[in-house]
Amino acid sequence: MRLFVGLGNPGAKYAGNRHNIGFMALDRIAADHGFGPWRKAHHGLAAEGRLGLEKVVLLKPETFMNLSGQSVQSAVSFYKLALNEVTVFHDELDLAPGKARVKTGGGHAGHNGLRSIHQHLGEAYNRVRLGIGHPGHKDAVAAYVLHDFAKADQDWLDDLLRGISDGAAALAAGDSARFLNAVALRMAPARNSGAGGEAASAQPDDKPGAMAPEKATAPAKPHSPFDALRGLLRKGD
């Protein structure tokens, strides 16, 4: 069994915030994979379903970000889970927008939701770090994460969430490489080759409009003064 936790703040006021990308990821997984209805549980909202062969519980804490650990600890205790069976989806300032990384253990880097989980459970759980970029100055961070994604972000955000959903079963099975590959395919889809419809693999120097090198031809042999005489003799045969 696996517990997937999305971090965010409850309520319509925060629904579109960058800080709520963890909630968004779980909502997409639940919708795409036919999870049961969200219900009140463990100081949050929970939904149950299956991803591949694994039973998975999705949890969105409603304690507000700073107290996320209370909700996660309640679910971990109820289901008697080990920390390596817990995966937390959260926003990551230190990754470019649309980037995703998987990590186990380590510090909380000042993220208040992770800080709270650390305090209640320790740090040996899995994380899916979802890049939202950095505003450029630490004094601007609070306003930045509590602001909605811009309209210009919607295309990559949708692709990222679709990729997370595509790879969710692999993540539940512990295959983080295959999960990240599913995300990458959504973020940078393979080019179509055209008539055949197969993906074209670009080489490092495969540039649009580049010409293939011409084949080398053997140099012509020099003519001998006797070549013309030989030709005349052949004609007289």
N, C-alpha and C positions, 0 to 999 in steps of 0.2 A: 504494500500500500504506500501511496505517496501523498504528501501534503504540499500543494502549490499555494503560496501566499502572495497576494498582490498588495503592494503598499500604496496608500493614498489617504485622502481625507474624505469623510462621508458628506453627502448632501449635494444638491444641484449646484450650489455656489462654487464648488471645487471640481465638478465633474470633468471639465475640459482643461484643468491645470496640467502643466508639465509634471508636477509632483505626483499626479494621479496616473501616470502611464502604467504602473503596476496593476491598478484596477482595470484599465483598458485592456491589457493583455489577457487577464482572466475572463473578462466579458467576452472577448473574441473566441477564446478556447471553448467556453461554455456554450456559446451559440453555435459554433461550427461542429462540435462533437456531441451534441445532443445530451448535455448534462441536465440533471433534474433541476427543478425550480430553486431559486435562491431562497434560503430560509434563515431566520434568526438563530444564531448559534455561536458560542465561544466569543461573545462580545463583538460579533460581526455578522456578516452574511456568508453562508456556506452553501455549496452545491456539490453533489456527488455524481460521479460517472466513471467511465472507463476510457483509458487511452491505450490502445493496443491491448496487451494482456494485463495491464496494471489498473487496479482500482485507484482512483484519484479523488481527493477532496480539494476543492477550490475554496479559499478563504480570503475574504476582504474585511480586514479589521475595521470596526466602526468606533474605535477608541480615539480617533485622531492620531496623526502620525507619531507624535511624541510618546504615545502609550501603546504602540503596536505590539510590544512584547507581551502584554497581558493577554491579548487575544491569541497570539501564536502559542504561548505556553499552555493555555487552556486546551487548545486542539491537540497539541502534542501529548499532553497528559491523558486526555480522553481516549485517543487512539493508540496510546502506548508506542509512540514512534521514536526511533533513533534519530539523531540530528541529521544523519546522512540521507534520511528519507524526506527531508524538508527542503524545499526550494523556494526562495524569495525573489520575486520580480520587483525591481525598483529602478527609479530614475538615477542616472549617473552623470554628474556634471563634467567629469574628466574624460568622457568619451564624446566624440563628434556626434551630432544628430544622426540617428538612424543606425549607429553601430551597436552591436550586441556582443557581449562577452559572458562567459560562464566561469564562475570562480567558486572555490570551496574554502571556507575559513578566511582568516585575515581580519584586518581592522575595519572600522565602520566609516572612516574618512569623514567624520563629522555629520553623516546622514542621521537625522534624528530617529527615523524609523528603525534603522539598523542598530543604532545605539541602544534603543529600548530592548530590542531582541537580544542583543549581547548581554544586557543586564539580567534578563530573565532566563536565558538558555545557554549562554556562552556563544562562541563564534564559529563552531565547527559545522555549520549548515551550508547548503549550497545557495548561490545567488546567480540570478540572471541580471546582468547590469545593462541597462538600456540607455544609450546615449541621448542626451538632450542638449549637449553643448554647454558652454560657460558664458555668462554675461560679460566677463572680462575683468571684473573687480569684485572682491569678496563682499563689499558693502551692498552690492546689487543682487546678491544671490537670493535672499528671501523674497524679494519682489518678483524676481525672474521665475522661480519655481512655482510660485503661487499665482502665476499669470497663465492664461490659456495659450495653447499652441496657436501660432499665427496661421492665417489662411495658406500662406506659402509652404507651411510644414505639412499640410494635410496629405499630400500625395505620398511622401516618404513615410509618414506615420502609418498610413493605411497599409502600405507594402510591408513595413516592419511587423505590424500586428498580424497580418496574413501569414508572414513567414514564421512567426512564433507559433501560430495555430498549426501550420503545416508540419512543423517539427516537434509538436508537443508530445506525440507518442514516443518519439526517439528520446526526448528528454526524460520522460517518465521511466523509460527502460535503462536510463543511465548512459545513453550514448550522446554525449554532449557534442561530439564532432559532427554527427549526422544532423543534430538539431541546428547547429550553427550553419551547416551547409544549406539546410532548408531556408533559413533566414537569408543567407547570401543569394540564393537563387531568386528570391522575391525582390531583393534590393538591387540586384544587377542581373536581370534575366539574360540567358544566352541569346546571342544573335541568331536570327533565322537565316538559313542559307538560301531561301527562295523556293524554287520549284520542288525540291525534295522535302522541304519542311524540316530538315534536320538542323540541329544547332551547329553553327560554324565555330570552330575553335580558333581564336586569333593567336598568331605567333607574336613575339615581342615586337617585331618590325613589320607586322601586318597592318599597313596603313591604307586608308581608302584611296583608291586610284593608283596604287603602286603597281608598277609593271614588273612582270616576271623577267629575270635576266635572260638574255638571248643565249641560245646554244652556240658554243664555239665551233667554227668550221675549219677544216684542215686547209692550209695555204695551197694555192695552185702550184703545180710543178712548172719550172721555167722551160720555155720552148728551146729545142736544139736546132741549129741550122740545117741538120739532116732530116728534121721532121717533115718539111715540105717535100723534099725529094722522095722520101718514103711514100708519101701520099700520092705523088705522081706515078711512081712505079706500080702502086696497088691498082690505080685506075687503068694502067695499061695491061694488067693481067687478063 
